Each structure stands twice: as structure tokens, then as C-alpha cells.
Amino acid sequence: MKTTAYKSITKKGLTIATSIFLMTVSNSKAQNAVKIKTNVLTEATSKMTLFEVKNEQLTSFKKALSDYVSTALASKNNIMAEAFYEQDNSNILWLIERWSDKKQFEDFSKNTQSKSLEALAKKAVLKTKTYHINDLEPLTKEQWRKTSKKEDNQLVVMLFVDAKKGTEQNFKDTYHIAMPQFRSEPGVVTYQLSQIEGDETQFVTYEKFRSNDAFQYHLNFPPIKPVIEYLETSIKKPPFQNGLHNLIEFAPLTRE
């Protein structure tokens, strides 16, 4: 009888254990499915917009752009938002923004601040151009929100690179090696390489330094040598003559 009872208990135990195991596997699969779906939904969307603004509308448009940046930064779904004018042409403005995903950005685009900026742009802007970009070696929200110090003389450089077809992976591999070293430089606040959507040969770097001295240090930093060699041999046009933009921040102007 003891043997029979033991077999019965064992059989019931195995049945229960099997049921629990199957439930665990099922739950694990469901969780994984949710994670995969979440990763797709929360893929960051990055965008750069150039505005060439009429001189008589410049002050009002800069104010509207500053308000847009402030509102964006207050959103929990925003990763970063900054606005600049070009050092050599103050009528050329740039809005650079990153959002947690496309839907959140689209939702923000429907709010009052976004609509006001859009309406003003229709009468204030001579030319506009938008770049949708994919970040390589992407930064976290905390890293993007890192700022210069009050005593810094910040310098921001944006460099467009038009690579020769077939050399794109070489460019990315070169930066993959150099990027951690660039970001560890004491004078670097932010350093990001991105690929422009729609053309795999088009890249842009975004480089924020604490000062011109920090930038000069970077240009002489040994790890940059392979990057310079690539830029001298594997691009369609000289980037420093054709694709370099020196930017002056006017929003949000947050400092440590």
C-alpha cells in the first residue's frame, strides 16, 4: 500500500511539476515577446533640422525655437534637444533632437508649441532641410544631457562626411575603435557619429568640446590619426572645406 501510495503521489507530483514548468516556459516566452516588441517600439528617433531664417524674423524665430527646446526637454520621452546658429552665418539655425521612439515624437509634434513653431516657420523661413539619422555607438539620455561648465568656452562642431561607396564599413570600424578614446578625453562633453537615413554613404559627427584648446588637443590626439587618414583618402569631397559647421548654442544653454 505504501508503494502504491508513493507511486500515486509521485505521479501527481510529476504532473504538477510538468504543469508548472510549461507555465514558466509559456510566461518566459510571453515576456521575451514583450521585450522584443518593446525594443522595437522604443527605438530612438533622431532628427536634425536646418532653418535659413529671414533677417527680420530671426529674433522671433529664435525665441520660438528656444521655447520648443524647453518644452521638449521637459517631456519624459525626450532624450535631448538643442538649438544653435552657425558661427559664420547667424541666419542659419539648427534644431537637433532625439526622442525615445517615433510615436512619442509624433505625439509631441501635435502639441501647441510644435504647431506654433511650424506656423511661424511658414513665414519666417527661407529654406529648411531635415536629416533623419541613425546613431552609431549611441549615447544614453544621461550622457546626452551632460553639459559644459559655466567657466567653459564651449565649442561645438558638426562635420558632414560623404564617403566613397564601398568604404562605409571601414569608416564605421575606424570610429568604433576610436570612439571610446575620444569620449574619454577630458575636454570632450559629447561625441557622436551618426549615419544619415536614405544614403549609407552619408555620415555626420557631432562634437562638443569645453574649449578651443580641448578641440586642438583632440586634433592632435594619437587615436584620431586613422580617422584623419580615412578623411584624406576615402571621401568624395574634402570635409573640412565642404562639410564643417561651427555651431553656437542658444538653447537650452544649461551649464553645470
Secondary structure, DSSP 8 states (H G I E B T S, - for coil): -HHHHHHHHHHHHHHHHHHHHHHHHHHHHHHHHHHHHHHHHT--EEEEEEEEE-GGGHHHHHHHHHHHHHHHHTSTTEEEEEEEEETTEEEEEEEEEEES-HHHHHHHTTSHHHHHHHHHHHHHEEEEEEEEEEEES---HHHHT----TT---EEEEEEEEB-TT-HHHHHHHHHHHHHHHHTSTTEEEEEEEEETT-TTEEEEEEEESSHHHHHHHHT-GGGHHHHHHHHHSBSS-HHHHTEEEEEEEE-----
